[in-house]
Amino acid sequence: MKRILLFGLLGLHYMATQAQSLPQPKSPINPGNPVITEKYTADPAAIVHDDIVYLYVGHDQAPIEKNFYEMHQWLIYSSSDMVNWEERAAVDVKETFSWAAGDAWAAEVIEKEGKFYWFVTVSHKDVHGKAIGVAVADSPIGPWKDALGHALITNDMTTDTKISWDDIDPTVFIDDDGAAYLFWGNTICYYAKLKDSMVELESEIKQIELPHFTEAPYIHKKGDFYYLSYAYKFPEKTAYAMSSSIEGPWQYQGILNEVAGNSNTNHQAIIEYKGKDYFIYHNGSIPTHGGSFRRSVCIDYLYYNPNGTLKKIIMSSEGVEAVK
């Protein structure tokens, strides 16, 4: 019996050793939603460059006992199939913007003439409240440097609301004629035309009236229509409006995405990639301590009706299929 047990144990040891030496199958980082599970991620922005999707997210770092946002850096991921995501870089607020006090809130990247411009939300050291800065790079993953050495938008430039966090959530759109526009805001939706340099305002700051606008404006265009989606009420749903011009008038169309899981906020990016349209958002769906302050980026399909309106997003745990 002892000999049988010895041979049995030796056999199990041999099989375990062989199994460890065999090449292991490479599974997707996360086959479904959320698409990133090893870190908490929020406020997605995305671009397509050279057939690769680059995803820019805030990194939720709040400890379990803290019920507010703690975000010191942004993270950059890339994918060529919308399912397998590789972390490419981490960008620290204070290391990048010397005038910033912290808070890596929502941001967005856009490319123009071979340069990449990253519009970010941070807290300002000297001007009370949130501010918008711009970093620039020659590559979608950096290295990034402060394009101005100071903020582009500060809280004292927008005084129609008394809150100190109305200058957040920048989004930038370049129209067919090459003109660039910056949209941002909380409780008020602001916008302004940018100069060709992409780092200066060309026009005065204007406002857009939208039903129950909270924050997170996002502009995209499909065919003849411009779409302005945004966070609606609180807890936030995503609503949208349409226009035939980037400067409006905007016609409200209704709810696009319902409250996202157990997250009070809802923040979207919309891209087209290899013939399909994608809605990128966050929720609080990671089972371990996920929630409003430890969020997770998800991706589902976006569909259009024949008249150009948007079909309501169906949030799923399955997510999207890998692009071949």
N, C-alpha and C positions, 0 to 999 in steps of 0.2 A: 504493500500500500504506500509506504514512504517513497519507494522508487517511482511509482505511478504519479504521486503528487509532485515529486521533483521534476520528472519529465514534463508534467503538465505546466508547472510554473516556468520551466525553461522555455517551453513552447509559447506561453503567453508573453514572456519577455521578448522572445525573438520576433513575434508578430508585432508587438508594440514598437520595437526598434525599427522594423521594416516600414511600418506605417509612418513613423516620424520621418524616414528618409525619402518616402515617396513624395513627388510633387503634389501640393495641395491645390484643389480647384480654386480659381480666383473668382469669388463671388462679387457682385456689385456691392459698393459701400452700403447701399440700402435699397433693396428692390421694392420700392413703394414709398409711401409718405409716412413720416417726413424723409426728405432726401439726404439729410445729414443728421446723424444720430450721436456722433462722438463729441459734439459740442452743441451748446444752445445757440441758435442763430435767428436773426430777426431782420425786418425791414429790407427785403431783398430788392436789388437792382440787377439788371442783366443787360449785356450787349452780345452781339455776334460779331466776331472778328476772325477772318481767315478760316471760316467753317468751324470755329470753336466757340462755344458759349462760355462767357465769363460771368460769374455770379459774385456780386458784392453784397456782403451782409454785415450787420452789426453783431457783435459777440456779447450775448447776455451772460454776465458773470456774477449776478447777484447770489450771495449765499442763501441757503435754504430759509434761514430765519428772516431775511430781508424782503419786505414787500414793496420794493421800488426798483427802478432800473439801476443797474450798475454795468456800465459799458465803457471799457478803456481802449478798445481797438476795433477795427474792422477786419474782416477776413475775406480773402479772395479765393474762389474755387473755379475750376474749369472742367468742362465735359465736352465730349464729341458725340454723346448719345443721349443726353438728358437724364441718364440713370446713374452712371458711374461718375462721381464727383471727386476731384483731387484738390486738396488744399494747396494753394500756390504761394500765399504770402499772408502775413499779418501786419497791419499798419497801425501804429500807435498814435493816439491823438496828440499828446504833448511833444512827442519826438518830431512830428510832422509840422505842427502849428505852434510856434513859440508863444503866440498871443492867446492861446486857448487854455482854459482851466481844466478841461476834460470833457467827458460825455460824448462817446462815439454814437450819436443818434443817426437817424436815417440819412442816407447819402445816395448819390447817383453818378454814374460815369457815362460820358459821351465822347465819341471820337470826332475829330475834325482835322482834316489835312495832315494825317499822320501823327497828331498829338492826341493824348487822352486826358480829358479834364474831369476831375472828381470833385463834385460839389457836395459838401458835407455839412451836417448840423453838429455844432459843439456849444459848450458854454464859454463865454468870453471872460477873460481875466479882469478887464477894466470897465467894460460896459455891461451893466447888469442885464442878465437874461441870455437867451440863446442867440446864436449868430450863425451865419453861413459863410464858409470859407471855400477856397478852391485850391486843389492840388493838381499838378500836371506831371505827365510822364511820357516817355517815348514808346512805352509798351503797356499793354492792358494790365500787366501785373506789377508795373513799376520798374525801378524805384521812383517814389513820389516825392516831389518837393513843393513847398508852398509857392503858389504862383504869384502871390501879391505881397506877402509879408505882413498882411493885415486882413481883416474880415472884409468880405464883399457886402454883406448885409448885417447890420446890427440893430438891436432892439429899439434904439432911439430914432431909427429911420421910419418906423411904422408905429404910429401913436393912436390909431383909431380904436384900439383895444388896450385895456390896462394890464393884460397878462404879460408875463415876461417870456413866454414860450410860443409866441405867435410866429416867430421867424425860424420855422423848422421844415423838414421834409422837402428839400429842393428837388425839382425834376426839370430837366432841360430837353427841349425839342428843337431840332433844326428842320426848318420848313424846306419845301422843294426849291425855293429861290435862294437857299443858303442862309437865310436869316435865322438867328437863334433866339429862343425865348426861355426865360427862367420863370417857373411857377413854384410857389411855396405857400406855407401858412398853417395856422391853427386858429379856428373860429372865423377867420377871414381868409379867403383865397386870394393871394396876391400874384401879380405877374408883371414882368418887364422885359423889354427887348434888350438883348445883349449886343455889345459892339463886336466887330469881327474878331477882336482879340480873345473873346469868350470870357474875359475876366473883368469887364467893366459894364455898367449899365448904360445903354444908349437912350432909353426912354425914361419917363417918370414911372413910378410904381403905381399900377392900376389894380382894381379889385374886380372880382367876378362874383355875382350873386348866384348862389347855388343852394338848393333846399337842404337844410340841416348839415351844412359843411362843417366837418370837424378838423380834418388834417389829411395828409398823404395824397395830394393831387398827383395824377400821373397822366401824361399826354401820349397818345399814339395815333397813327393814321393808317387807315385801310381804305383803298380805293379813293373815293371822293370825300370821305368823311373823316373829321377829326373827332377823337374821343377823349373826354376828360373824366377819368374815374377818380374817386376820392372816398375817404372814410366818412361814414354817415352816422350821425348821432353817437351815443355811447351807452353801453358797449357798442363797438363799431361794426356796422355792416359796410359793404362797399357799394356805392351807387355810381351812376355815370350819366353824363350828358353828351350830346352830339352837336356838331356844328359843321358848316361848309367852309369856315374860315378859322384860322388859328386864333383870331382876336374876337371870335364870337359873331353874333349872339349864340349862346349855348342853350340847347333845348334839353331839359331834364327828361330822362328815359326810365328811371326806376332803379331797383335794387339789382346788383350784379352778383354779389356774394353775401351770404348770410354771416352772422356772427361766427367767427372761426374757432370752433372748439372751445377750450377753456381759457381763451385769451381775450382780454377786453379790447385789444387793438387789432386792426386789420390793415395791412399794408401790402400793396400789389406792385408787380412789374408785369408787363405784357410784351412778349416777343414772338416773332415768326422765325422758325428754324426748319430748314429742309422741308418746306411745304406744309408744316403744321403750325397752329397757333397755340401758345402756351400762356397760362395764367399762373404766375408765381406769387406766393403769399406766405404768411406765417400763421401758425396756431400754437397751442400749448400742449401738443399731443405726445411728447415723450413721457412715458409712464412714470419715470423716476424724477419726481420734483418738477416736471414741466408745468407751465402756467403762464400767467400774464407777464411775469418778469423773467421767465426762462423759456423762451419761445423756440419754435422750430420751423424752418422753411419747408414748404410743400409745393408741389407742382401738379396742376391738372390741365386738361385741355380747355381751350376757349373756342367757341363756335359762333358763327354769324348767321343771322337770318337773311333771307333773300333781299329784304329791304334795307339791310345794313345795320339793323339793331343787333344787340348782343344777346345770345342765349344765356340764361342764368347758369352760373358755375355750379357744377356738381362736385363738391369736395369728396374725395375718396381716400381710402387707405391704400388702394392699389396704385394710385398715381398714374404715371404715363409709361408707355412702352419704350424700350430702348430704340433709338433711331439707328437704322442700319446704314 
